[in-house]
Amino acid sequence: MGGDFAPAHPVHAAVEALRNFPAIASLILVGDEEQIRRELSKHGVVAADRVQIVHATQIVTMDDSPVEAVRKKKDSSMCRAVDLVKDGKADAIVSAGNTGALLAASTIKLRALPGVDRAALAVVIPKREGIFVLMDAGASVDAKPENLVDYAVMGEAYCRHILRIPDPKIGTLSNGAEEGKGNELSKTAYDLLKEAPVNFIGNIEGHALFDGAADIVVCDGFVGNIVLKTIESLSKLTFKVIKEELTANFVRLAGAMLVRSAFQNISKKFNADIYGGALLLGVNGIVIKAHGSSSALALYNSLRVAVEAVDNQVNPHIVENIAKIHDL
């Protein structure tokens, strides 16, 4: 029931996912039962077999305090959904609701994977050729150098087993490419990552994020969240300005029609909806955080990421690799 377009977009995404992902044995829609049934009927679907409904009487709003939402809204759609994963009745949760509340509920109820100190949000971002993973994108604003090493290890498991990047290159986000640049956090993490059994390539500056040097860029959640939101706002502004300029007069509009297919390809490549939501790595369950304004397509692809994370056993791989790091 969270997000700007609930429950219409989540239900639409669920229906499409059931049609296209046979790996989903059942999909549980958690929230106001009457509203959910009404939305299902619009798609010619009834709650049976692969579609289940768990009624919830409360909704976590975007204005709710994360901890208070978990403590006082135990019958919210978000808390009930996380409980289903905790109790083993579901393998994954996808939510477009309050980010802080989802992180709090997942951390408190699911706990961390063995060996993991702090979870991290992994966001897939397009670059000139392919994609890269930014983490942490906001799960923890304070981090220790050891946490950044864990982020690298978790990100590597994500890249190898879900994104199919065989030997992902890992960099630390810093204010200079040279060794020794950055604050104490990034400099100490740099030293630790040099000794870790990962493909560490050094520091990555902000202007190099999209050049293809790194497949995984690690930083603390404070910096990562600012970077992510800056990218989002700049992307929206860029496309808005391009559209305004190309439609300013008839001559420009005519010229734009000649290269319309090129603009469509660019728009598709940088459309966040096709990449799905952010995977919360490090908790004992699969948690996907979709954007609050997610379209049905974005939520559909978030469900795809959830299926891939479960099928490819990303969490057992993380536990195994984290144990190796700690042994070293």
C-alpha positions as CSV (number, residue, x, y, z in Angstrom):
1,M,0.0,0.0,0.0
2,G,3.1,2.2,0.0
3,G,4.2,4.5,-2.8
4,D,2.5,7.2,-4.9
5,F,0.4,4.9,-7.0
6,A,-0.7,2.1,-4.6
7,P,-2.3,-0.2,-5.0
8,A,-2.8,0.2,-8.7
9,H,0.8,0.0,-9.9
10,P,1.8,-2.8,-7.5
11,V,-1.2,-5.0,-8.5
12,H,-0.6,-4.3,-12.2
13,A,3.1,-5.3,-11.8
14,A,2.1,-8.4,-9.9
15,V,-0.3,-9.6,-12.6
16,E,2.4,-9.1,-15.3
17,A,5.0,-10.8,-13.2
18,L,2.8,-13.9,-12.7
19,R,2.2,-14.1,-16.4
20,N,5.9,-13.9,-17.3
21,F,7.8,-15.5,-14.4
22,P,6.8,-19.1,-13.9
23,A,9.4,-19.4,-11.1
24,I,7.0,-17.5,-8.9
25,A,5.0,-20.2,-7.1
26,S,2.7,-17.6,-5.5
27,L,2.7,-13.9,-5.2
28,I,1.3,-12.4,-2.0
29,L,-0.3,-9.0,-2.1
30,V,-0.4,-7.4,1.4
31,G,-2.7,-4.5,2.1
32,D,-6.3,-3.5,2.1
33,E,-8.1,-6.6,0.7
34,E,-11.1,-4.8,-0.8
35,Q,-8.9,-2.3,-2.8
36,I,-6.6,-5.2,-3.9
37,R,-9.5,-7.3,-5.1
38,R,-10.9,-4.3,-7.0
39,E,-7.5,-3.7,-8.8
40,L,-7.2,-7.4,-9.6
41,S,-10.6,-7.5,-11.2
42,K,-9.5,-4.7,-13.6
43,H,-7.0,-7.2,-14.9
44,G,-9.4,-10.1,-15.0
45,V,-7.6,-11.9,-12.1
46,V,-9.1,-13.3,-8.9
47,A,-7.2,-14.2,-5.7
48,A,-6.6,-17.9,-6.1
49,D,-3.7,-20.4,-6.6
50,R,-0.7,-18.2,-7.4
51,V,-2.3,-14.9,-6.1
52,Q,-2.8,-14.6,-2.4
53,I,-4.0,-11.6,-0.3
54,V,-3.0,-10.9,3.2
55,H,-5.2,-8.2,4.7
56,A,-3.5,-5.3,6.5
57,T,-5.4,-2.5,8.3
58,Q,-2.6,0.1,8.5
59,I,-0.4,2.0,6.0
60,V,3.0,3.4,6.6
61,T,3.0,6.9,5.0
62,M,6.0,8.8,3.7
63,D,5.8,11.1,6.7
64,D,6.0,8.4,9.3
65,S,9.1,8.1,11.4
66,P,10.8,4.8,10.4
67,V,11.2,3.4,13.9
68,E,7.8,4.6,15.1
69,A,6.2,3.0,12.0
70,V,7.7,-0.3,12.9
71,R,6.8,0.0,16.5
72,K,3.3,1.4,16.2
73,K,2.1,0.2,12.9
74,K,2.6,-3.6,13.3
75,D,-0.5,-4.3,11.1
76,S,0.8,-2.1,8.2
77,S,1.2,-3.7,4.8
78,M,5.0,-3.1,5.0
79,C,5.4,-4.7,8.4
80,R,3.2,-7.6,7.6
81,A,5.1,-8.3,4.4
82,V,8.4,-8.3,6.1
83,D,7.0,-10.6,8.7
84,L,6.1,-13.1,6.0
85,V,9.7,-13.2,4.9
86,K,10.9,-13.5,8.6
87,D,8.5,-16.4,9.2
88,G,9.5,-18.2,6.0
89,K,6.2,-17.8,4.3
90,A,7.7,-15.6,1.5
91,D,11.1,-15.5,-0.1
92,A,11.3,-11.8,-0.9
93,I,9.5,-8.5,-0.4
94,V,9.1,-5.7,-2.9
95,S,8.0,-2.3,-1.6
96,A,7.7,1.3,-3.0
97,G,6.9,2.6,0.5
98,N,8.8,4.7,3.0
99,T,12.5,3.9,2.5
100,G,13.5,4.5,6.1
101,A,10.6,2.4,7.4
102,L,11.4,-0.5,5.1
103,L,15.1,-0.4,6.1
104,A,14.2,-0.3,9.8
105,A,11.6,-3.1,9.5
106,S,14.0,-5.3,7.5
107,T,17.0,-4.7,9.8
108,I,15.0,-5.2,13.0
109,K,12.9,-8.1,11.9
110,L,15.1,-10.0,9.5
111,R,18.5,-9.3,11.2
112,A,21.8,-9.2,9.4
113,L,23.4,-12.2,7.5
114,P,26.1,-14.0,9.4
115,G,29.3,-11.9,9.3
116,V,27.6,-8.8,8.0
117,D,27.7,-5.7,10.3
118,R,25.6,-3.3,8.2
119,A,23.3,-3.8,5.2
120,A,23.7,-1.7,2.1
121,L,21.3,-0.6,-0.7
122,A,22.7,-1.6,-4.1
123,V,21.4,0.6,-7.0
124,V,22.0,-0.3,-10.6
125,I,22.9,2.8,-12.7
126,P,23.5,3.0,-16.5
127,K,26.9,4.1,-17.8
128,R,28.2,4.7,-21.3
129,E,28.6,1.0,-21.8
130,G,26.6,-1.2,-19.6
131,I,25.8,-0.5,-15.9
132,F,27.5,-0.1,-12.6
133,V,26.3,-0.7,-9.0
134,L,26.4,2.1,-6.4
135,M,26.4,1.0,-2.8
136,D,25.6,2.0,-0.2
137,A,22.9,4.3,-1.6
138,G,21.4,5.2,1.8
139,A,20.9,2.3,4.1
140,S,23.5,3.5,6.6
141,V,24.7,7.1,6.7
142,D,27.6,6.2,9.0
143,A,30.0,3.5,8.0
144,K,33.4,2.1,9.1
145,P,36.1,1.1,6.6
146,E,35.4,-2.6,7.2
147,N,31.8,-1.9,6.2
148,L,32.9,-0.7,2.8
149,V,34.9,-3.9,2.3
150,D,31.7,-5.9,3.1
151,Y,29.8,-3.7,0.6
152,A,32.4,-4.7,-2.0
153,V,32.1,-8.4,-1.3
154,M,28.3,-8.2,-1.3
155,G,28.3,-6.2,-4.5
156,E,30.6,-8.7,-6.1
157,A,28.1,-11.5,-5.3
158,Y,25.3,-9.4,-6.8
159,C,27.3,-8.7,-10.0
160,R,28.5,-12.3,-10.5
161,H,25.2,-14.2,-9.8
162,I,22.5,-11.7,-10.9
163,L,24.0,-9.2,-13.3
164,R,26.3,-11.8,-14.8
165,I,29.5,-9.7,-14.6
166,P,32.1,-12.4,-14.2
167,D,34.9,-10.5,-12.6
168,P,33.5,-7.1,-11.5
169,K,35.9,-4.2,-11.0
170,I,35.5,-2.5,-7.7
171,G,36.4,1.1,-6.8
172,T,36.0,3.5,-3.8
173,L,34.3,6.8,-4.5
174,S,36.7,9.6,-3.6
175,N,37.7,13.1,-4.4
176,G,40.8,12.0,-6.3
177,A,42.0,9.0,-8.3
178,E,45.4,8.8,-6.6
179,E,46.1,6.6,-3.7
180,G,46.0,8.6,-0.5
181,K,43.1,10.9,-1.6
182,G,39.9,11.1,0.4
183,N,38.8,11.2,4.0
184,E,39.9,8.8,6.7
185,L,37.0,6.4,5.8
186,S,37.9,6.1,2.1
187,K,41.7,6.0,2.7
188,T,41.4,3.2,5.3
189,A,38.9,1.3,3.1
190,Y,41.3,1.7,0.2
191,D,44.1,0.0,2.2
192,L,41.8,-2.8,3.3
193,L,40.4,-3.4,-0.2
194,K,44.0,-3.6,-1.6
195,E,44.5,-6.7,0.6
196,A,41.0,-8.2,0.0
197,P,40.5,-11.0,-2.6
198,V,38.4,-8.8,-4.9
199,N,39.2,-7.1,-8.2
200,F,39.9,-3.7,-6.6
201,I,41.0,-1.0,-9.1
202,G,41.4,2.0,-6.7
203,N,39.6,5.3,-6.3
204,I,36.9,6.5,-8.6
205,E,36.2,10.2,-8.9
206,G,32.6,11.5,-9.4
207,H,33.3,12.5,-13.1
208,A,34.5,9.0,-13.8
209,L,31.4,7.1,-12.6
210,F,29.9,6.8,-16.1
211,D,33.1,6.2,-18.0
212,G,33.1,2.4,-17.4
213,A,36.1,2.0,-15.1
214,A,34.3,0.3,-12.3
215,D,31.4,-2.1,-12.1
216,I,30.9,-1.5,-8.3
217,V,31.5,1.8,-6.6
218,V,31.4,1.7,-2.8
219,C,30.9,4.6,-0.4
220,D,29.0,5.3,2.8
221,G,25.3,5.7,2.6
222,F,25.4,9.5,3.3
223,V,27.5,10.1,0.2
224,G,25.8,7.4,-1.9
225,N,22.3,8.8,-1.3
226,I,23.4,12.3,-2.3
227,V,25.1,10.9,-5.4
228,L,22.0,8.9,-6.4
229,K,19.6,11.8,-6.0
230,T,21.9,14.2,-7.8
231,I,22.0,11.7,-10.7
232,E,18.2,11.4,-10.7
233,S,17.6,15.1,-10.7
234,L,20.2,15.9,-13.3
235,S,18.8,13.2,-15.6
236,K,15.3,14.6,-15.3
237,L,16.5,18.1,-15.9
238,T,18.6,17.1,-18.9
239,F,15.7,15.3,-20.7
240,K,13.4,18.2,-19.8
241,V,15.7,20.8,-21.3
242,I,16.3,18.7,-24.4
243,K,12.6,18.3,-25.0
244,E,12.0,22.0,-24.5
245,E,14.7,23.0,-26.9
246,L,13.7,20.5,-29.6
247,T,10.1,21.6,-29.5
248,A,10.8,25.4,-29.4
249,N,10.0,25.9,-33.0
250,F,8.9,24.1,-36.1
251,V,12.4,23.8,-37.6
252,R,13.8,22.2,-34.5
253,L,10.8,19.9,-34.2
254,A,11.2,18.8,-37.8
255,G,14.9,18.1,-37.2
256,A,14.1,16.2,-34.0
257,M,11.7,13.9,-35.9
258,L,14.6,12.8,-38.1
259,V,16.6,11.6,-35.2
260,R,13.6,10.4,-33.1
261,S,14.8,6.8,-33.0
262,A,18.1,7.9,-31.5
263,F,16.4,9.8,-28.8
264,Q,14.2,6.9,-28.0
265,N,17.2,4.6,-27.7
266,I,18.9,7.1,-25.3
267,S,15.7,7.4,-23.3
268,K,15.3,3.7,-23.0
269,K,18.9,3.2,-21.9
270,F,18.6,5.8,-19.1
271,N,15.1,4.7,-18.1
272,A,15.4,3.7,-14.4
273,D,12.2,1.6,-14.7
274,I,13.9,-1.2,-16.7
275,Y,16.5,-1.8,-13.9
276,G,14.1,-2.4,-11.1
277,G,14.5,-1.4,-7.5
278,A,17.5,-1.3,-5.2
279,L,18.4,-4.6,-3.5
280,L,19.1,-4.3,0.2
281,L,22.1,-6.6,0.6
282,G,23.2,-8.0,4.0
283,V,19.9,-8.8,5.6
284,N,18.6,-12.3,6.1
285,G,16.0,-12.2,3.3
286,I,15.5,-10.6,-0.1
287,V,14.3,-7.0,0.2
288,I,13.8,-4.8,-2.9
289,K,13.2,-1.1,-2.4
290,A,11.4,0.5,-5.4
291,H,11.1,4.3,-5.9
292,G,8.1,5.9,-4.3
293,S,6.9,7.1,-7.7
294,S,7.5,3.7,-9.4
295,S,5.6,2.9,-12.5
296,A,4.1,-0.6,-13.0
297,L,7.1,-1.4,-15.2
298,A,9.5,-0.4,-12.5
299,L,7.7,-2.6,-10.0
300,Y,7.5,-5.4,-12.5
301,N,11.3,-5.3,-12.9
302,S,11.7,-5.1,-9.1
303,L,9.9,-8.4,-8.9
304,R,12.2,-9.7,-11.7
305,V,15.2,-8.8,-9.5
306,A,13.6,-10.5,-6.5
307,V,13.1,-13.7,-8.5
308,E,16.7,-13.6,-9.8
309,A,18.1,-13.0,-6.3
310,V,16.2,-16.0,-4.9
311,D,16.9,-18.3,-7.8
312,N,20.6,-17.5,-7.9
313,Q,21.0,-17.8,-4.1
314,V,22.7,-14.4,-3.7
315,N,22.5,-14.5,0.1
316,P,24.3,-17.8,0.6
317,H,27.0,-16.6,-1.8
318,I,27.4,-13.4,0.3
319,V,27.7,-15.4,3.5
320,E,30.3,-17.7,2.0
321,N,32.4,-14.8,0.7
322,I,32.1,-12.7,3.8
323,A,33.3,-15.6,5.9
324,K,36.4,-15.8,3.6
325,I,37.1,-12.1,4.1
326,H,36.8,-12.4,7.9
327,D,39.1,-15.5,7.9
328,L,41.8,-13.4,6.1
